[in-house]
């Protein structure tokens, strides 16, 4: 029974804290999402390019050219 009371108390406190949170507006969320997607694409292209170059170099060494 003690566990249930503690769990209920925890949920009530968590709910009260969530009411205090300052949530972002739709515009801010959309802008942040676009920034994250662009950043991920840039990093993916960079890593892909480096991988391509290193694979070519490794291929040259393994083939003996």
Backbone as a ProteinNet text record, in pm:
[ID]
protein_1_A
[PRIMARY]
XXXXXXXXXXXXXXXXXXXXXXXXXXXXXXXXXXXXXXXXXXXXXXXXXXXXXXXXXXXXXXXXX
[TERTIARY]
81.9	0	86.1	199.3	290.4	344.2	373.9	425.2	323.9	199	93.6	80.6	84.7	75.7	194.3	313.7	431.5	420.4	369	353.8	253.3	143	41.3	99.5	171.9	235.1	334.4	412.9	509	438.8	332.4	259.8	200.6	146.9	90.4	198.7	313.7	424.1	476.1	487.2	534.2	437.1	309.5	207.3	216.1	236	247.8	371.4	481.5	601.9	582.3	511.6	486.8	401.7	318.1	237	324.2	440.9	530.4	620.3	627.7	719.1	674.3	772.4	745	764.8	655.7	662.3	686.9	759.4	784.3	657.2	648.4	536	558.1	456.8	465.6	576.9	591.3	695.2	834.8	859.5	990.4	1020.5	919.8	939.5	972	898.2	922.5	1061.9	1101.2	1233.4	1343.9	1329	1428.7	1437	1322.6	1319.8	1392.8	1370.1	1438.2	1588.8	1630.6	1773.8	1835.4	1768.7	1821.5	1830.5	1728.4	1729.7	1842.3	1859.1	1966.8	2103.1	2119.3	2245.7	2275.1	2175.1	2193.3	2232.5	2168.9	2203.5	2347.1	2388.4	2525.2	2626.3	2600.9	2692.8	2693.9	2578.2	2571.7	2650.9	2637.5	2714.6	2864.4	2903.4	3044.5	3100	3029.9	3076	3078.6	2977.7	2975.2	3092	3124.3	3236.8	3368.8	3389	3511	3520	3409.8	3407.2	3444.9	3390.1	3419.1	3568.8	3625.1	3767.6	3854.7	3824.7	3905.3	3892.1	3773.7	3755.5	3838.9	3844.9	3927	4075.4	4120.7	4261.1	4293.5	4206.3	4227.9	4227.5	4138.6	4135	4263.7	4321.5	4448.1	4557.8	4563.7	4667.2	4646.8	4522.8	4498.4	4519.2	4492.7	4512.5	4658.6	4734.6	4875.5	4902.2	4809.8	4829.3	4906.3
-120	0	126.2	117.6	232.5	267.1	163.1	183.2	256.6	221.1	285.4	432.1	462.2	601.3	683.5	624.1	694.3	717.5	618.6	632.1	742	747.1	850.9	988.4	998.5	1125.3	1170.2	1075.7	1107.2	1159.6	1094.5	1135.9	1275.6	1303.2	1435.8	1543.3	1515.4	1612.3	1632.3	1524.7	1535.5	1618.3	1597.4	1673.8	1822.4	1852.1	1991.3	2057.3	1984	2039.5	2061.8	1971.8	1988.2	2110.4	2150.2	2270.8	2396.4	2388.8	2503.2	2519.5	2416.9	2417.5	2519.5	2590	2684.3	2611.6	2575.1	2498.4	2591.1	2541.3	2618.4	2626.4	2734.3	2749.7	2670.1	2664	2586.9	2639	2772	2830.7	2788.9	2795	2759.3	2611.3	2527.7	2383.7	2354.2	2417.4	2395.7	2445.2	2562.2	2617.4	2526.3	2480.1	2391.6	2259.9	2208.3	2083.5	2098.3	2209.4	2233.5	2243.6	2313.7	2327.5	2190.3	2107.8	1974.7	1889.1	1891.8	1812.1	1857.2	1987.9	2039.4	1999.4	2012.3	1974.1	1826.2	1741.2	1597.7	1568.2	1634.6	1614.2	1656.4	1770.7	1818.3	1720.2	1674.6	1579.3	1447.6	1401.1	1276.3	1288.6	1400.8	1421.4	1425	1492.6	1500.5	1361.9	1286.5	1153	1061.6	1072.1	992.3	1024.9	1153.3	1195.4	1141.4	1156.2	1105.5	954.1	884.5	739.5	701.8	772.9	746.1	764.1	874.3	902.2	795.9	762.3	662	524.6	490.9	363	358.4	470.9	477.7	460	528.7	519.3	376.8	317.6	180.3	83.8	107.2	23.6	32.3	152.3	169.4	88.5	94	20.3	-130.6	-175.9	-321	-380.1	-302.6	-351.3	-336.6	-254.6	-237.5	-140.7	-51	46.7	165.8
0	0	0	70.4	77.1	-61.6	-140.3	-274.6	-361.1	-350.9	-431.2	-392.7	-265.5	-220.2	-270.8	-267.5	-318.9	-469	-539.8	-685	-718.1	-646.9	-669.6	-639.1	-529.6	-491.8	-599.8	-651.5	-756.4	-881.5	-922.6	-1043	-1023.7	-907.3	-879.9	-885.5	-827.5	-830.5	-972.5	-1048.1	-1185.9	-1269	-1249.5	-1322.2	-1286.2	-1158.4	-1114	-1176.4	-1187.2	-1248.1	-1397.2	-1464.4	-1607.7	-1637	-1544.4	-1563.5	-1561.5	-1496.5	-1485.6	-1608.3	-1691.4	-1805.4	-1908.5	-1963.6	-2070.7	-2203.6	-2267.8	-2391.2	-2509	-2608.9	-2729.9	-2813.4	-2890.8	-2981.5	-3108.9	-3191.1	-3315.7	-3406.2	-3415.2	-3501	-3455.9	-3326.8	-3273.8	-3295.3	-3277.2	-3296.2	-3442.8	-3533.7	-3676.3	-3716	-3667.5	-3699.8	-3645.4	-3523.8	-3463.9	-3539.9	-3582.1	-3657	-3789.6	-3857.7	-3985	-3962.9	-3859.8	-3830.4	-3803.8	-3726.5	-3694.4	-3820.4	-3905.5	-4028.1	-4120.2	-4136.3	-4221.9	-4165.7	-4035.8	-3972.5	-3993.5	-3977.4	-3997	-4141.2	-4236.6	-4377.4	-4406.3	-4352.6	-4373.9	-4314.7	-4193.4	-4129.6	-4206.2	-4252	-4327.8	-4458.2	-4527.5	-4649.9	-4621.7	-4515.8	-4478.7	-4446.7	-4362.9	-4325.8	-4449	-4535.1	-4656.9	-4748.2	-4761.4	-4843.8	-4788.9	-4659.4	-4595.7	-4612.1	-4594.9	-4611.3	-4754.4	-4850.9	-4991.7	-5019.6	-4971.8	-4993.8	-4926.8	-4802.8	-4732	-4796.5	-4847.2	-4916.1	-5043.2	-5115.9	-5237.4	-5202.5	-5098.2	-5057.9	-5015.4	-4935.2	-4891.1	-5008.3	-5106.3	-5225.4	-5303.9	-5312.5	-5383.4	-5315.4	-5183.6	-5111.2	-5120.3	-5114.4	-5117.2	-5256.6	-5361.2	-5497.3	-5541.2	-5472.4	-5502.8	-5616.6	-5644.7	-5751.8	-5701.5
[MASK]
+++++++++++++++++++++++++++++++++++++++++++++++++++++++++++++++++

